[in-house]
Amino acid sequence: MTLTNRDELIRMGRLISNQRFLPKDLEITSRQINYWKGRDIIPFFDKEKKGFMNLSEALWLLIINELSNIGIDTKRLETLSKDIWIKPFNEKYADKVFEKILAENKLEELDKKTIEHYLSFEPIMVTLFRKELNPFTEALNSSLLTNRNVISFIYCPRTNEHHFNFNNIGLTSDLNNLFFGETLITIPLIPLLSKLVGIEIDKSDLDLAYLSAIENQIRRILFFDRPKFMEIAVQEDGNNRVYTITEEHKKAEELAKFFLNNKLPLGAKILIEPRAQGNFKITIKT
């Protein structure tokens, strides 16, 4: 479990409460979303809700869309959605997470009292934490806020089982044992998250809670200066890796992909060099 103090809970709260995403941003029609709402495929969406979604809702829509596009039927999607959202809610998964954190006894006193308050206050557990804290949102949290893990969503259509794979080198032996002989569908989360983070980078004039200070500094250049070309050189252990972001790509999405695939260590130094025609070279020394 990665939520170990009050600050991380606050960051996660900002992540799940920040509603920036519209169906058109995800290239999914409102008609399709209304169809899924009516069949409990997106069970915590208000059936009357229109407009903006938070990051976890938007990511789940992209996953559902991927599965639907390859032919997973509505009934299976409904069952899967209940396993992702309803089952952890009913089993009070969030309560167990908080109880485990308290049992580890590693919190500052203020953090401890805050979590104890949440646990004792049923309205906030029902309306917020039990809805928003589950293995799926923890995987999202790990991808963005803590470890920047490379995560894949593994789904077995025949059994309707799912798993989050936190490795970038294929299935582990545990997964092979769990799903031995079964057909599996693997959806890497980084491309989907790159799309979503790119949307936020392109829309927000404020720093994003899940980006580091250096990442937000680079994001501001893209947002405010709108360069046609950006070169990012990462110098680490004598090696020099160069990434280019140009108008030929979706610039914000390409920058998001760079952030998600390259966890920059604390203490890294950044040198920003403006070039001709508003272009930039950025050197990061780690």
Buried (B, 14 or more C-beta within 10 A) or exposed (E): EEBBBBEBBEBBBBBBEBEBBBBEBBEBEEEBBBEBBEBBBBBBBEEEEEEBBBBBBBBBBBBBBBBBEEEBEEEBBBEBBBBBBBEBBEEBBBBEBBEEBBEEEEBEEEBBEBBEEBBEEEEEBEEBBBBBBBBBBBBBBBBBBBEBBBBBBBBBBEEBBBBBBBEEEEBEEEBEEBBEEEEBBEBBBBEBBBBBBBBBBBBEEEBBBBBBEBBBBBBBBBBEEEBEBBBBBBBBEEEEEEBBBEEEEBBBBBBBBBBBEBEBEEEBEBEEEEEEEEBBBBBBEB
